[in-house]
Amino acid sequence: MSVSFNKEQNSAQKKCPINERFVFNFRILSYSFRKLEISVEGLDKTIDYNSEYFFWFVENLIYFLSKNKYALRWDYEKITLFNLENLQLAENLDDFKSKFKLITTFDLEHN
């Protein structure tokens, strides 16, 4: 699915490779009162892992959910992600997972 961002962008956002379209592919496995289970299906294009990667991922996830008519970000209690290995982060996967605790508006977990 290809979607463009139409809102104004600050300089940090202009550097983000996901501003032009979805990069991360998600599939909803389960949705029940404020809890989601989502499979990470892969990427549309390669993004080098860096300090911003996790935040681009989360923004892409929230954008995906809002475009598909799921609740707003503050309405979630818990989002559990499956198949993170599909991101092909190799040795960076543990660092990526360690950032989950930085999200405070909902519980972000991985399986």
C-alpha positions as CSV (number, residue, x, y, z in Angstrom):
1,M,0.0,0.0,0.0
2,S,1.4,3.4,-1.0
3,V,0.3,6.4,0.9
4,S,1.8,10.0,0.9
5,F,2.2,12.2,3.9
6,N,0.3,15.4,3.3
7,K,1.1,17.4,6.5
8,E,3.8,20.0,6.9
9,Q,7.2,18.5,7.8
10,N,9.9,19.9,10.0
11,S,13.5,19.4,9.1
12,A,13.9,16.2,11.1
13,Q,10.9,14.7,9.3
14,K,12.3,15.6,5.9
15,K,15.2,13.3,6.5
16,C,12.8,10.4,7.2
17,P,12.6,7.9,4.3
18,I,9.0,7.0,5.2
19,N,7.6,10.5,4.5
20,E,7.0,9.7,0.9
21,R,5.2,6.3,1.4
22,F,4.8,3.3,3.6
23,V,8.1,1.5,4.0
24,F,7.1,-1.1,6.6
25,N,4.5,-3.7,5.8
26,F,2.0,-4.7,8.6
27,R,-0.8,-7.1,8.8
28,I,-3.4,-7.0,11.6
29,L,-3.7,-10.4,13.2
30,S,-6.1,-9.5,16.0
31,Y,-7.9,-6.4,17.3
32,S,-10.0,-6.4,20.4
33,F,-10.9,-3.7,22.9
34,R,-7.7,-1.5,22.9
35,K,-5.4,-4.4,22.1
36,L,-3.8,-5.2,18.8
37,E,-1.6,-8.0,17.5
38,I,0.3,-7.1,14.4
39,S,2.6,-9.0,12.1
40,V,5.5,-7.2,10.6
41,E,5.6,-8.5,7.0
42,G,8.7,-6.8,5.8
43,L,9.9,-3.7,4.1
44,D,9.1,-2.1,0.7
45,K,12.6,-0.6,0.5
46,T,15.9,-1.0,2.4
47,I,16.6,1.5,5.2
48,D,19.9,1.6,7.0
49,Y,19.6,1.1,10.7
50,N,20.4,4.2,12.7
51,S,19.3,6.1,15.8
52,E,16.0,7.2,14.1
53,Y,15.0,3.8,12.6
54,F,12.8,2.8,15.6
55,F,11.0,6.1,15.6
56,W,10.3,6.0,11.9
57,F,9.0,2.5,12.4
58,V,6.6,3.6,15.2
59,E,5.4,6.6,13.2
60,N,4.8,4.4,10.1
61,L,2.9,1.9,12.3
62,I,0.6,4.6,13.8
63,Y,0.1,6.1,10.3
64,F,-0.9,2.7,9.0
65,L,-3.4,2.2,11.8
66,S,-5.0,5.6,11.4
67,K,-5.3,5.2,7.6
68,N,-7.0,1.8,8.1
69,K,-9.5,3.4,10.6
70,Y,-8.2,2.0,13.8
71,A,-8.3,4.1,16.9
72,L,-6.0,7.0,17.6
73,R,-2.6,6.4,19.2
74,W,-3.8,7.3,22.7
75,D,-6.7,4.9,22.6
76,Y,-4.5,1.8,22.5
77,E,-3.6,-0.1,25.6
78,K,-1.3,-2.7,24.1
79,I,0.2,-3.4,20.7
80,T,2.1,-6.7,20.3
81,L,4.3,-7.1,17.3
82,F,5.2,-10.4,15.7
83,N,7.8,-11.4,13.1
84,L,10.3,-8.6,13.8
85,E,12.9,-10.8,12.1
86,N,11.3,-9.7,8.8
87,L,12.9,-6.3,9.3
88,Q,16.2,-8.0,8.6
89,L,18.1,-6.1,11.3
90,A,20.5,-8.9,12.1
91,E,22.7,-7.7,15.0
92,N,20.6,-4.5,15.4
93,L,17.4,-6.4,16.3
94,D,18.2,-6.5,20.0
95,D,18.9,-2.7,20.0
96,F,15.6,-2.2,18.2
97,K,13.7,-4.3,20.7
98,S,15.3,-2.4,23.6
99,K,13.6,0.8,22.4
100,F,10.1,-0.5,22.9
101,K,10.1,0.8,26.5
102,L,10.5,4.3,25.1
103,I,6.9,4.3,24.0
104,T,4.7,5.6,26.9
105,T,1.3,6.3,25.3
106,F,0.6,2.5,25.1
107,D,2.4,-0.8,25.8
108,L,4.5,-1.8,22.8
109,E,5.6,-5.5,23.1
110,H,7.2,-8.0,20.8
111,N,6.8,-11.8,20.6
